[in-house]
Amino acid sequence: MIRICLLAAGLLLGAVFPVLAHDEKSAAHEGHDDATIKLTDRQVDAGKFAVTEVQGGVLGKRITVPGSIVPSGDHIARVAVRLLGTVAELRKRLGDPVQAGEVVAVIESREVADAKSEYLGARLVFDLQQTLFNRSTKLFEGKVLSENDFLRARTTFEDARVKIETARQKLFALSLTSEQIEALPQQPVETLRRQELRAPIAGRVAERRVELGSLVGREGQESELFVIVDLSVVWADLSIPTSELANIREGQQIVVMEGGESSAATIMFVSPLLDKETRAARVVASVDNAARKWRPGSFVMAEIPTDEMPAAVVVPKTALQSIKGDNAVFVRTANGFEARHISIGRQDARLMEVTAGLAAGERVATANTFVLKAELGKVEASHDD
């Protein structure tokens, strides 16, 4: 294993410092001092040193727990029907984007036609009875109409008002809007059986469950036509052991990770119940997914900080090297890297506090620093010669 690591390091050194493989090795070391390695920008890029700006941070214990990505319950909707009908149009396909309120399908239903016809008939009767009642009111006030005739006219008018309101509520129950109901008198009679179904939210069609001509809306038939999902926000569904629940709180900031991807997340729910089999608690965190890098169904790990301690200057532990028995990091300069001795303080699993030798705003290498250490040793050896 040691020989393999040394071979890999040698190959990387050859790629980053190709000039050292030629006879001009001594010329390449000109201009180096004991703690400086001169590199071009191209060599720095080739070395993949992951140069990071030094800044303040938070040290603390971190626990890592498993979980999975699921759609946000606030960003998923179903387009469904509440009556028996036949699918006449499907205006969206699987994966299509939709806007809130956009028509996604049209069904044909006798129930819709009956309900619309009932409303239109009740509206005609109501308009007539309202006209008659207004006339009766004027006649009664002018003492031309008897009180009994006036009361009969008012009763008939109130009965017509109740019937039109009942017919209107039936249309609301069938998902028609106020604007659609008001436009019914102008709708051609042959289209009364058609009802448009609209998307309740913006997003993408995640499921399409019917085909053209499908019977929908009653027991035994499909009532949902589409499932629409907005993935701009997703949830991380986590499992937390009981031993760590005391350190978990709603509103806490965490990091969700999978492969080389990571995102900040906010804990929004800590279940008061434990799973009877695993004895773990369900914790849900909201994850901003504007870049669409998280897919529901993905398994993730979540890093949750506890016992946090702020520090003025922190660097990743991967930046640290031991040079002549002292702790050091490689600071990016205009001409390459400088090996800088530092003093370290508190540490956690990933970060360490720098108490001397480094200031916020400076940039350090945090990956492949063993390559820089090896090259620094070669520079020092050439000086000794």
Salt bridges, closest charged atoms under 4 A:
ASP34 OD1 - HIS383 ND1 3.15
ASP41 OD1 - ARG332 NH2 2.90
GLU89 OE1 - ARG91 NE 2.84
GLU89 OE2 - ARG194 NH2 2.45
GLU102 OE2 - LYS92 NZ 2.87
GLU108 OE1 - ARG193 NE 3.55
GLU108 OE2 - ARG194 NH1 3.35
GLU111 OE2 - ARG218 NH2 2.59
GLU118 OE1 - LYS170 NZ 3.16
ASP149 OD1 - ARG152 NH2 2.05
GLU158 OE1 - ARG161 NH2 2.93
ASP159 OD2 - LYS163 NZ 3.40
GLU182 OE1 - ARG123 NH1 3.80
GLU182 OE2 - ARG168 NH1 3.16
GLU196 OE1 - ARG198 NH2 2.82
GLU207 OE1 - ARG209 NH2 2.83
GLU211 OE1 - ARG208 NH2 2.85
GLU224 OE1 - ARG78 NH1 3.49
GLU224 OE1 - ARG209 NH1 2.51
ASP237 OD2 - ARG282 NE 3.02
GLU244 OE2 - LYS61 NZ 3.77
GLU261 OE1 - LYS293 NZ 3.71
GLU303 OE1 - ARG62 NE 3.42
GLU303 OE1 - ARG350 NE 3.30
GLU338 OE2 - ARG340 NE 3.22
ASP348 OD2 - ARG62 NH1 2.55
GLU353 OE1 - ARG346 NE 3.05
GLU362 OE2 - ARG340 NH2 2.91
GLU375 OE2 - HIS29 NE2 3.75
GLU375 OE1 - LYS378 NZ 3.89
